[in-house]
């Protein structure tokens, strides 16, 4: 058994989820996570100053048998990749 963890953009999550289900990966755990980004910008909205350095993502956790690790990782990389960090 292996544990696979991946963090994907929120905009790609539905696509990744559908691809995993189509690949017969029937169980996985996911939750929303927040991280700190590289570029920090200060913005003012309705008189309140706030920072935009917090980035929202979705974390996936999948536990599978050894023979399913490579196909699972391949599905995630293929569907979640944006070409950006």
N, C-alpha and C positions, 0 to 999 in steps of 0.2 A: 504494500500500500504506500502511496505517495500523497503528499499534500501539495497542492498547487495554489499559489496566491497571486492574484493579479489586481492591479488598480487601473481602472479604465475611466475615460471621460463619461460624464453623465449623458451626454448626447449620443454616445455609442453603446450604452448599456442595453437598450432594447434589441439592437442588432446582434450583440454578442449573446444575449440570452436566447434569442430565437435560433442562432447558429448552434449553440450548445445543445439545445433541445432537439434540433434536427440531426445532430450527430449522436443521438441516444445517450447524452449525458443528462440523466434525469434528475439528479439531485446536486444542488450547490447552494452555498450560503452567500448572501450579499448584504452589505450595509453601506450607508453613506459615510464618507470620511472627509475630513477637511485637512488641507496642508497649506504650507506657506510657500508662495511662489517666488520666482527670482526677481521680478520687477514689482516694485512697490509704488503705488500711486495714491495720493491723497485726493479725495473728492469731497465735494460739499453737496448735500442733498437736503433741501428744505431747511437750510441753516445749520445742519449737523454735519460735522466733518467726520469722515470715516476712511479707512484704508481698504484698498482693493487687493492686498497681497494674499488673502486667503482664497484657496482654490478648492472647489468642491469636486469630488470624484466618487466612484463606487468601487468598493473593494469586494472581490470575489474570492471565495475559498472553496476549493474542490478537493475532495479526497477520493482517489480512484486506485484501481489495481495498476501494477507496473506497466502492463501492456497497453493501457489506455492513456498513459502520460503524454507520449509524443503526439497522438492525434488531438488530444485536448488542448495542449499548448499551441499546436498549429492552428486550430480553430480560433482560439483567442487572438493570436497574433494576426491572423488574416483579417478578422472582422474588427478588431479594436484599433488597428494601426491607423494613424493619421499623418504620419510623416513628420510630426512635430513632437516636441517634448512636452 
